[in-house]
Amino acid sequence: MSSARPAAIIFIFFTVLLDVIALGLIIPVMPKLMLGFAGNTAEAARLFGLFGTAWAVMQFFAAPFLGAVSDRFGRRPVILLSNFGLGMDYVLMAWAPTLNWLFLGRVISGVTSASIPTAFAYISDVTTPEKRAASFGIVGAAFGAGFILGPALGGLLGAGDPRFPFWVAAGLSLLNACYGFFVLPESLAPERRGPFRLARANPVGSLRLLASHRQLLGLASVIFLSYLAHDVLPSVFVLYATHRYQWDERVIGLTLAGVGLCSMIVSAALVRPVVARFRERATLVAALLFGVAGFAVYGWVATGAAFWFGVPLVSLWGMAGPSAQGLMTILVSPSEQGQLQGAISGMRSVTGLLGPGLFTGVFAMFIAPGRQWQLPGAPFLVASLLLLGAALLAVRVTRPHATRAGSA
């Protein structure tokens, strides 16, 4: 690795960190801002769901496109233009005088924030295959830190004016774009780039890449099940904790902060030494089994204090993503890394559309008034079963004879 590359990886870390902080800044204030436009809580809730769906749909289409563009023209222009575009988009949302303008800003945000897969492709370019999982873990730590800091800052900054966090988010994104303009080198040499084909730059085309290799498709299925299981947390955690444990906003907030902190520690401190010692295959399977156990704890325990015992188990599950992605990157060429990361992000968008309906529906069914046998933890048990399926599939598709030397 050249001397420029560690600095570039640090920039990618801060790019993801600032992007996630900027996204997190608006989480506490977006519902309040919508309430001001809608006039009542029910309508604001409906609009909030619509905005979230629109954002996920744009991610689904934009991530493969930007990934393919970065394979053709390089990672640097995509990352910098996305950072600049995200900053200007936050300016638009901060200024938005009507609900339609705010909706437009949210749609644009779904496009510009889809550059994170390009950041992962950048990591693939500048690290050797055996070190990619550890590098992905470092970027994962940025996600954990961002989701701790962003909502906390957003709640504080938006206490007086719900639009102020949008201005702060805009400043962070634009500052990061300016900083990257001077320090971020290109990671994909011209001779390693591939041609741009529209057939590859769409969700269907990106899925064809995943289907091009049996093991790649199997690992993609593992990641899909893992992403789907993860959606149980944003979908029902607050409702579940309030219903079953009678937690107030303070306890819920502290618990979420604890989850984020544990996840950040795992990503930053454990992924590298664990993968170095046990390799990606064993780490992936073990991490999925930790997730199985953690979600089982979440679903079965009857007290809030016992619920916290599941937090470190679920956090250890965080080693699965970097391990799976590390295995997948060695199965595609350098000119396909962006397309691969775009495809992975596209799968995340699909689970973002499917997960909320699945888990809230299960939760509602098992706590319905008049139901003789109630099981409020059922959504977490469904998530546990999904991860068990992912673990069994991971064992099958990563058998040593099916994995290239040095990856398992």
Phi, psi and omega per residue, in radians:
M1 nan 2.303 -3.119
S2 -1.300 2.893 -3.102
S3 -1.135 -0.432 -3.129
A4 -1.318 -0.400 -2.998
R5 -1.261 -0.712 3.062
P6 -0.995 -0.721 3.105
A7 -1.106 -0.662 3.125
A8 -1.146 -0.712 3.123
I9 -1.131 -0.660 3.079
I10 -1.075 -0.718 3.107
F11 -1.102 -0.749 3.121
I12 -1.069 -0.702 3.088
F13 -1.002 -0.854 -3.105
F14 -1.257 -0.499 3.051
T15 -1.063 -0.875 3.131
V16 -1.141 -0.744 -3.140
L17 -1.018 -0.862 -3.105
L18 -1.201 -0.619 3.071
D19 -1.076 -0.784 -3.108
V20 -1.228 -0.679 3.064
I21 -1.057 -0.762 -3.141
A22 -1.085 -0.735 3.075
L23 -1.117 -0.726 -3.125
G24 -1.195 -0.528 -3.137
L25 -0.997 -0.624 -3.040
I26 -1.575 -0.163 -3.110
I27 -1.029 -0.835 -3.091
P28 -1.247 -0.375 -2.998
V29 -1.842 -0.308 -3.125
M30 -1.036 -0.808 3.105
P31 -1.050 -0.689 3.131
K32 -1.142 -0.698 3.119
L33 -1.132 -0.723 3.110
M34 -1.149 -0.633 3.113
L35 -1.059 -0.631 3.097
G36 -1.124 -0.577 3.094
F37 -1.419 -0.700 -2.998
A38 -1.377 -0.666 3.119
G39 1.674 -0.374 3.098
N40 -2.577 2.748 -3.019
T41 -1.145 -0.707 -3.110
A42 -1.075 -0.789 3.136
E43 -1.182 -0.657 3.099
A44 -1.095 -0.695 3.110
A45 -1.110 -0.734 3.116
R46 -1.089 -0.776 3.140
L47 -1.155 -0.661 3.129
F48 -1.057 -0.739 3.081
G49 -1.123 -0.697 3.116
L50 -1.121 -0.765 3.123
F51 -1.089 -0.749 -3.141
G52 -1.110 -0.694 3.110
T53 -1.135 -0.763 3.126
A54 -1.057 -0.719 3.125
W55 -1.081 -0.779 -3.120
A56 -1.156 -0.674 3.125
V57 -1.110 -0.749 3.123
M58 -1.136 -0.657 3.055
Q59 -1.047 -0.731 -3.098
F60 -1.033 -0.720 -3.112
F61 -1.504 -0.625 -3.018
A62 -1.357 -0.634 -3.060
A63 -1.057 -0.853 3.093
P64 -1.106 -0.635 -3.130
F65 -1.117 -0.860 -3.127
L66 -1.152 -0.597 3.085
G67 -1.091 -0.767 3.123
A68 -1.184 -0.662 3.086
V69 -1.079 -0.722 -3.136
S70 -1.190 -0.526 3.057
D71 -1.160 -0.498 -3.101
R72 -1.604 -0.757 -3.001
F73 -1.917 -0.048 3.128
G74 1.810 2.802 -3.084
R75 -1.382 -0.663 -3.012
R76 -0.977 -0.913 -3.102
P77 -1.095 -0.633 -3.139
V78 -1.161 -0.781 -3.126
I79 -1.127 -0.817 -3.090
L80 -1.180 -0.776 3.126
L81 -1.131 -0.629 3.111
S82 -1.171 -0.733 3.096
N83 -1.081 -0.769 3.118
F84 -1.130 -0.764 3.128
G85 -1.117 -0.665 3.114
L86 -1.131 -0.707 3.110
G87 -1.080 -0.804 3.125
M88 -1.147 -0.562 3.116
D89 -1.169 -0.690 3.079
Y90 -1.125 -0.597 3.037
V91 -1.056 -0.770 3.126
L92 -1.053 -0.781 -3.122
M93 -1.219 -0.594 3.094
A94 -1.137 -0.595 -3.097
W95 -1.508 -0.441 -2.922
A96 -0.708 1.987 -3.125
P97 -1.472 -0.285 -3.124
T98 -2.351 2.906 3.134
L99 -1.120 -0.618 3.138
N100 -1.107 -0.697 3.088
W101 -1.142 -0.696 3.119
L102 -1.128 -0.699 3.111
F103 -1.115 -0.741 3.088
L104 -1.025 -0.760 3.116
G105 -1.072 -0.673 3.139
R106 -1.196 -0.638 3.096
V107 -1.124 -0.805 3.122
I108 -1.094 -0.652 3.107
S109 -1.041 -0.647 3.102
G110 -1.095 -0.507 3.111
V111 -1.408 -0.902 -3.021
T112 -1.207 -0.580 3.129
S113 -1.381 -0.039 3.084
A114 -1.349 0.142 3.126
S115 -1.414 -0.168 -3.114
I116 -1.029 -0.680 3.038
P117 -1.011 -0.579 3.091
T118 -1.135 -0.599 3.073
A119 -1.106 -0.691 3.084
F120 -1.170 -0.659 3.079
A121 -1.096 -0.652 3.096
Y122 -1.035 -0.779 3.116
I123 -1.047 -0.715 3.112
S124 -1.080 -0.617 -3.127
D125 -1.156 -0.666 -2.935
V126 -1.819 0.105 3.102
T127 -2.190 2.655 3.070
T128 -1.320 2.727 -3.069
P129 -0.933 -0.698 -3.084
E130 -1.253 -0.231 -3.129
K131 -1.877 0.006 -3.044
R132 -1.195 -0.724 -3.118
A133 -1.029 -0.744 3.121
A134 -1.115 -0.709 3.122
S135 -1.177 -0.687 3.054
F136 -1.075 -0.609 3.098
G137 -1.119 -0.664 3.103
I138 -1.107 -0.741 3.094
V139 -1.147 -0.619 3.071
G140 -1.074 -0.576 3.085
A141 -1.113 -0.576 3.091
A142 -1.113 -0.657 3.071
F143 -1.076 -0.827 -3.134
G144 -1.047 -0.813 -3.139
A145 -1.131 -0.698 -3.126
G146 -1.127 -0.680 -3.124
F147 -1.364 -0.217 2.976
I148 -1.456 -0.866 -3.032
L149 -1.319 -0.715 -3.026
G150 -1.024 -1.046 -3.135
P151 -1.070 -0.626 3.129
A152 -1.116 -0.808 3.108
L153 -1.156 -0.684 3.137
G154 -1.075 -0.706 3.117
G155 -1.132 -0.680 3.140
L156 -1.257 -0.816 -3.066
L157 -1.238 -0.491 -3.082
G158 -1.631 0.123 -3.105
A159 -1.076 -0.657 -3.127
G160 -1.645 -0.745 -3.089
D161 -2.343 1.980 -3.093
P162 -1.150 -0.225 3.127
R163 -1.529 -0.310 -3.057
F164 -1.079 -0.721 3.113
P165 -1.051 -0.491 3.096
F166 -1.145 -0.688 3.105
W167 -1.142 -0.702 3.113
V168 -1.137 -0.751 3.113
A169 -1.071 -0.694 3.104
A170 -1.083 -0.774 3.138
G171 -1.077 -0.723 3.139
L172 -1.118 -0.773 -3.115
S173 -1.167 -0.743 -3.135
L174 -1.209 -0.672 3.089
L175 -1.095 -0.710 3.123
N176 -1.147 -0.665 3.099
A177 -1.117 -0.746 3.128
C178 -1.150 -0.720 3.134
Y179 -1.113 -0.788 -3.132
G180 -1.138 -0.526 3.131
F181 -1.012 -0.571 -3.081
F182 -1.662 -0.444 -2.999
V183 -2.005 -0.299 -3.021
L184 -1.543 1.985 3.069
P185 -1.449 2.828 3.053
E186 -1.303 2.425 -3.088
S187 -1.772 -0.337 -3.064
L188 -1.899 1.866 -3.120
A189 -1.107 2.606 -3.102
P190 -0.940 -0.664 -3.084
E191 -1.254 -0.225 3.135
R192 -1.740 0.032 -3.104
R193 -1.488 2.692 3.127
G194 -1.949 2.864 3.127
P195 -1.203 2.620 3.088
F196 -1.512 2.161 3.077
R197 -2.227 2.236 -3.122
L198 -1.042 -0.522 3.140
A199 -1.119 -0.438 3.115
R200 -1.648 -0.269 -3.009
A201 -1.681 0.548 3.110
N202 -2.426 2.865 -3.065
P203 -0.991 -0.711 -3.129
V204 -1.170 -0.744 3.127
G205 -1.114 -0.682 3.135
S206 -1.177 -0.566 3.107
L207 -1.209 -0.496 3.068
R208 -1.084 -0.629 3.084
L209 -1.070 -0.748 -3.135
L210 -1.116 -0.534 -3.122
A211 -1.494 -0.002 -3.063
S212 -1.337 -0.227 -3.088
H213 -2.518 2.290 -3.066
R214 -0.991 -0.785 -3.116
Q215 -1.200 -0.649 3.112
L216 -1.089 -0.758 3.116
L217 -1.125 -0.694 3.111
G218 -1.104 -0.784 3.111
L219 -1.143 -0.636 3.073
A220 -1.089 -0.667 3.106
S221 -1.156 -0.653 3.075
V222 -1.065 -0.820 3.138
I223 -1.124 -0.683 3.133
F224 -1.059 -0.835 3.129
L225 -1.105 -0.644 3.134
S226 -1.169 -0.786 3.093
Y227 -1.072 -0.743 -3.133
L228 -1.093 -0.747 3.107
A229 -1.084 -0.668 -3.117
H230 -1.073 -0.523 -3.083
D231 -1.166 -0.167 3.072
V232 -1.122 -0.551 -3.071
L233 -1.191 -0.981 3.110
P234 -1.193 -0.381 -3.056
S235 -1.367 -0.789 -2.979
V236 -2.273 -0.063 -3.017
F237 -0.997 -0.862 -3.088
V238 -1.094 -0.786 3.126
L239 -1.096 -0.745 -3.114
Y240 -1.131 -0.845 -3.107
A241 -1.120 -0.638 3.113
T242 -1.215 -0.755 -3.078
H243 -1.234 -0.822 -2.996
R244 -1.548 -0.651 -3.045
Y245 -1.923 -0.092 -3.116
Q246 0.998 0.661 3.091
W247 -1.293 2.528 3.044
D248 -1.646 -3.131 -3.073
E249 -1.052 -0.614 -3.106
R250 -1.137 -0.829 -3.126
V251 -1.164 -0.698 3.110
I252 -1.086 -0.778 3.130
G253 -1.097 -0.757 3.128
L254 -1.144 -0.656 3.120
T255 -1.134 -0.775 3.109
L256 -1.096 -0.673 3.087
A257 -1.110 -0.690 3.108
G258 -1.131 -0.696 3.090
V259 -1.081 -0.793 3.127
G260 -1.103 -0.701 -3.141
L261 -1.136 -0.789 3.131
C262 -1.102 -0.708 3.124
S263 -1.114 -0.695 3.131
M264 -1.125 -0.725 3.134
I265 -1.092 -0.772 3.130
V266 -1.071 -0.831 -3.096
S267 -1.135 -0.710 -3.048
A268 -1.439 -0.605 -2.961
A269 -1.943 -0.403 -3.016
L270 -1.851 -0.580 -3.030
V271 -1.012 -0.872 -3.080
R272 -1.022 -0.967 -3.100
P273 -1.199 -0.598 -3.129
V274 -1.186 -0.782 3.111
V275 -1.134 -0.690 3.124
A276 -1.097 -0.603 -3.104
R277 -1.459 -0.755 -2.998
F278 -1.929 -0.131 -3.122
R279 1.268 2.928 -2.987
E280 -1.136 -0.696 -3.048
R281 -1.078 -0.925 -3.118
A282 -1.131 -0.672 3.123
T283 -1.098 -0.756 -3.139
L284 -1.049 -0.871 -3.088
V285 -1.139 -0.803 -3.137
A286 -1.085 -0.730 -3.134
A287 -1.097 -0.718 3.104
L288 -1.100 -0.681 3.118
L289 -1.190 -0.602 3.002
F290 -1.049 -0.715 3.106
G291 -1.117 -0.704 3.082
V292 -0.985 -0.852 -3.127
A293 -1.154 -0.730 -3.108
G294 -1.104 -0.798 3.132
F295 -1.201 -0.550 3.053
A296 -1.098 -0.721 3.067
V297 -1.063 -0.849 3.129
Y298 -0.949 -0.700 -3.032
G299 -1.424 -0.487 -3.020
W300 -1.707 -0.600 -2.960
V301 -1.162 2.554 -3.022
A302 -1.713 -0.152 -3.108
T303 -2.161 2.662 3.120
G304 -1.107 -0.650 3.141
A305 -1.103 -0.690 3.130
A306 -1.212 -0.521 3.120
F307 -1.003 -0.652 -3.075
W308 -1.139 -0.364 3.100
F309 -1.174 -0.364 3.108
G310 -1.394 -0.300 -3.057
V311 -1.057 -0.871 3.136
P312 -1.135 -0.545 3.116
L313 -1.157 -0.819 3.117
V314 -1.137 -0.591 3.115
S315 -1.134 -0.676 3.106
L316 -1.135 -0.444 3.032
W317 -1.034 -0.403 -3.133
G318 -1.069 -0.248 3.089
M319 -1.328 -0.224 -3.075
A320 -1.201 -0.774 -3.084
G321 -1.031 -0.948 3.109
P322 -1.034 -0.639 3.139
S323 -1.164 -0.790 3.140
A324 -1.131 -0.754 3.133
Q325 -1.153 -0.651 3.091
G326 -1.058 -0.717 3.095
L327 -1.165 -0.646 -3.087
M328 -1.238 -0.586 -3.052
T329 -1.170 -0.440 -3.130
I330 -1.417 -0.116 -3.112
L331 -1.669 -0.041 3.111
V332 -2.218 2.822 -3.099
S333 -1.372 2.883 3.096
P334 -1.001 -0.563 -3.114
S335 -1.396 0.008 3.134
E336 -2.035 0.081 -3.091
Q337 -1.115 -0.698 3.120
G338 -1.145 -0.733 3.108
Q339 -1.101 -0.687 3.106
L340 -1.070 -0.863 -3.119
Q341 -1.148 -0.594 3.064
G342 -1.129 -0.681 3.111
A343 -1.136 -0.731 3.109
I344 -1.090 -0.752 3.106
S345 -1.141 -0.620 3.088
G346 -1.087 -0.701 3.081
M347 -1.093 -0.655 3.112
R348 -1.096 -0.663 3.115
S349 -1.149 -0.674 3.126
V350 -1.109 -0.783 3.131
T351 -1.157 -0.523 3.069
G352 -1.138 -0.447 3.067
L353 -1.466 -0.613 -3.063
L354 -1.491 -0.700 -2.987
G355 -1.035 -0.893 -3.088
P356 -0.970 -0.773 3.130
G357 -1.143 -0.719 3.139
L358 -1.070 -0.932 -2.999
F359 -1.333 -0.649 3.079
T360 -1.188 -0.605 3.090
G361 -1.131 -0.768 3.095
V362 -1.093 -0.753 3.141
F363 -1.068 -0.829 -3.131
A364 -1.085 -0.702 -3.115
M365 -1.125 -0.681 -3.037
F366 -1.551 -0.058 3.040
I367 -2.097 0.203 -3.080
A368 -1.021 2.379 3.091
P369 -0.991 2.384 3.129
G370 1.551 -0.157 3.120
R371 -1.258 2.234 -3.038
Q372 -1.160 -0.688 -3.105
W373 -2.082 1.813 -3.097
Q374 -1.699 2.467 3.130
L375 -2.475 1.447 -3.083
P376 -1.075 -0.422 -3.137
G377 -1.460 0.133 -3.085
A378 -0.961 -0.704 3.133
P379 -1.036 -0.662 3.134
F380 -1.246 -0.558 3.079
L381 -1.222 -0.617 3.032
V382 -1.085 -0.762 3.104
A383 -1.072 -0.681 3.110
S384 -1.089 -0.723 3.123
L385 -1.169 -0.651 3.087
L386 -1.062 -0.754 3.134
L387 -1.224 -0.559 3.057
L388 -1.102 -0.751 3.063
G389 -1.072 -0.707 3.110
A390 -1.109 -0.692 -3.136
A391 -1.144 -0.769 3.123
L392 -1.114 -0.700 3.106
L393 -1.154 -0.697 3.130
A394 -1.072 -0.709 3.101
V395 -1.033 -0.717 -3.078
R396 -1.251 -0.802 -2.998
V397 -1.455 -0.181 -3.133
T398 -1.953 0.378 3.067
R399 -1.003 2.485 -3.004
P400 -0.887 -0.652 -3.083
H401 -1.248 -0.265 -3.133
A402 -1.755 -0.016 -3.048
T403 -2.008 2.387 -3.132
R404 -1.121 2.646 -3.103
A405 -1.003 2.425 3.078
G406 1.552 -0.045 -3.122
S407 -1.920 -0.118 3.141
A408 -2.553 nan nan
